[in-house]
Amino acid sequence: MMKTGKILAVVLLLVISFGVQNSAAISLSQSIDKTEMAFEDSAKFEITVEWQGPQFGYRFANPLNPYIDRLKIGPFTSSISSIGAGQDEITTKKFTYVLIPTSSGEGKIDPIKISYFTWPDSVSGELITEPVAMTISEQKIKSKSSRFPIWIPIVGGLLVVGSGAAIYVLRAKAVRGRPTVKTPSEAALEELAKLKIESGLDLKRFQTGVYNILSNFLRSKYNINISGQSEERIVELLAKTNLSEQARMGIKNWLVQAEKDKYRPIDVAPGETVRLETELRRFFENVK
């Protein structure tokens, strides 16, 4: 079954990739060699950008920064090549990632934004890849053979089982009665992950949730209530915290923009919610 899924993944994604995004001069395609993989395996994910003209016709402003879940990036390579000459010259640039599982379950690669500008007129633009999902099977646990006689651990276990059982029961009761306490940052990250799944690419719904998450975080961590406060008052309240000036400005801007987006019709790029979620997640991961 794994082998069949692997073949289907290659065929389907290769067919889809050629129709992802096209313009008159530059096009984007992507492929992955499997969507079902063993935990001990790896997958090859490739992004291809192609344009008519020489290699220096397009410049890519920033390195790609893919956000992936249940996977990590192993070896990474990029290449550029051209065929033909003059008006018939076609240039191809490839970004190739080897993805290695970090846990079993549903792995994913979020849309990746590729920013570029043309030469010599410096017209900017961007391409966005399609999201990719894959299934990662459970890790196989390798059994280790032992040269010790089997009766040795059995006898040892019997010697300690009497006293160990009583200690275990007492500790288990204590743990069950102890509530799990999350820090404000951990609670915010958990809410943000849930919001991302529920809102999808709906920016208006996402921004409504962002406002609530930031409000709860400031109330829990700094005892600040921003409900109904003006932008100037929010700045004053944030100034009393130990947050850096950059962090305070970031929170203020997120709150103000979220409040605006909740009540007005908006038309944004498909990757806007992904960008906002990434910024907020990094903030909550790093805030002291």
C-alpha positions, 0 to 999 in steps of 0.5 A: 500500500505504501508503494502504491501511495508513493507512485500515485503521489508522484504522478498526481503532484507532477500533473498538478504542478504544471498548472499552479501559477503562470504569467507571461514571462515566469512560471512556478511548479512544484513536486514531491515524490511521495505523500505517504512515507515511513518514519525512517524514510525521507521525501524529496520536495522540489520547487521549479521557477522557469522564465523566458530569457537569460539567468540574470533576467530575474533576481530573487530578493529573499531566501525561501523560508518554508514552514513545515510540520512534523518534518525537518529539512535535511540536505538542501540544494538550488540550481539554475540552468538555461537552454537555447539562446537569444529570444529562445533562451529558457532559464530554469531555477530549482530549489530541492529539499530533502524532508525528514520526519520528526514525528508520525501523523499528518505532515504538511508544508505551508504555502511558500512565498517566492519574491522576485524582481526583474532586471533591469527595470526592477519590477517586483512580484511574487509567486506562492506554492500550493500547500502539501500534506503527507502521511507519516507512519509510526516509528518502528521500534527495534528490539535489542537482543540481550546476552543476559539470561531471561530469568535475571530481570524477572527475579530482579523485578519480583524483588522490587515489585512489592515496594515499587507498586505501593510507591507507584500507586501513591504517585499516580494519585498525586499526579492525577490530582495535580492540574496542568498549568500552562504559561500565558505563552503556551496557552497563546500558542495552543489557541493560535494553532487551533485558530489557524486550522479553523479559519483556514485562509479566511483573514477576517475570521483569523483576525477576530481570533488574533485579537482575542488571543492577544487580549487573553495573553496580555491579561494573563501575563501582564494583568492588562485589559485592552478591551475598549481601549484606544490605540494611544491607551494601549501604547501607554499600558504596554509601556509598563511591561518589560517587553522590548520596544519592538515587541510592544510596537508589534503587539500594538500593530497586530491589535489595531490591524485586527480590529480594522480587519474585523469590520471591513471588507478585505481582499488579500493575497492567499498567503496573508494568514500564513504570514501573520500566523508565522509572525505571531507564533515566533513572538509567543515562542520567544517572549520572556 
